[in-house]
Every structure is written in C-alpha cells, then in structure tokens.
Amino acid sequence: MERKDVLASPDYWITLIQTNLYNCAMQYMKEMGINRTQLARQLGVSKGYVSQLLNGDFDHRLSKLVELSLAFKCVLKLEFIKMDEYLQNESLNEK
C-alpha cells in the first residue's frame, strides 16, 4: 500500500487524532500528578469513559474533542490542505 493510499483512509486520520489526544491526556495527568480516577472526576465523567479515551476507543463529536483538548491545556489546531501538498511536505521533511 502506498503512502497516499494510507493518507486517503479516514481510519488513519482518526487514529492520529486519537493518539494526539491520548498524548495530551497523559502529559496533563503527569504534570498534574493525577491518576485516571482523578482525571475522570475533573472532567465530570466516569472512570470507564476515561479508560475508553485512553484506549483510543472513542469517536467524539468535534465539540467534545475541542472541550477535551482544552481540559488538558492543549489547543486543537485543525487545518485543511490538499493531499498532494501534504505528501510533498512530508517528502521534504524526510530529507
């Protein structure tokens, strides 16, 4: 499978977003010195929800994604660029 085929897959982008949110959550918990239970309490959600979040087992609405990122003291930056441009920039960064 070629890189452009991978990038054309919605699953690739969903997984990338889930991974980035996971990293924000883990960094936040580390900085705050809190565990999953305490994070759930801060977010006003169940421990099960936090487990789903950290296991990548979620597919949020955009508004929830923004809300979670802000809770983790992160900013969600979303931009749309042409696939060809993305592949070209990726190729340049590899050199």
N, C-alpha and C positions, 0 to 999 in steps of 0.2 A: 504494500500500500504506500503510495507516495504521500509526502507531507501535505500537499494541497488537498488530498482526499481526507486526511485526518482532520485538517482545519475546517473542512466543509461539514464535519459531523457535529450536530448540536451536543452530543454527549461529551465531546472534547471540551467545549466551552463551559458546559455546566460543571464538569468535574474540575476545571481550572478555577472557576468561581468558588466552588465548594472548598477546594484546597486553600485558596487565599483567605476565605472566611475562617476556616479552621486555624490557620496560622495566626490570624488576628486574635482569635479567641484564646489560643494557647499562650500567646505573648501577653495578652491582657491578664490572664489568670496568674501567670508567672510574676508580672510586675506588681499585681495587687496582692500576691501571696494568698490566693483563694483556690478552693477546690471546686469540683463540678456542682456540688450541693450549694455552696455559697454563690456560685455564678447563677444557678437557677433561681435562687432567692432574689438576687439583684435584678435579674431580668423579669421576674414575676412569672416564671414558667416552671413546669415540672422538671424533675431530675431526668425523666425519660426524654423530654424534649431536648435537653442539653446533650444527652447521650446521642440522640439522633443527629443533632447538629455536629457534634464532634466526630461522629462516624461517617459523615457525608451522606446520611440517609434523609435528605430533605430536598424539597423543590419549592422554595419560597416565592411569594409574590415579590415584585421589585420593591414595594414599600417596606416589606418586612426585612429584606436584605439591607436596605439603607438603615433602617432602625437598628438592626443588629450591629452593623459595622460602626455606627455612631456610639452604640453602647460599649463597644470595645475600643473606643477612642481612635477609630480609623475612619478614613474617608473613602467612600466608594467612588472611583473615577471610571466613568464609562465613556468610551469613545467608539465611534464607528469609522472604520477605514476600509477601503477596497481590499479584497483578498490579495490581488496582485501586489499592491503596495506593502501589505503585511509580509508577504513572502519575500519580497525584495529587501525589506528592512531586516528581516530575520536572517537572510542570507548574508547581508553586510555585517551583521553583528557576530556572525560565526567566524569571520576572517580576522 
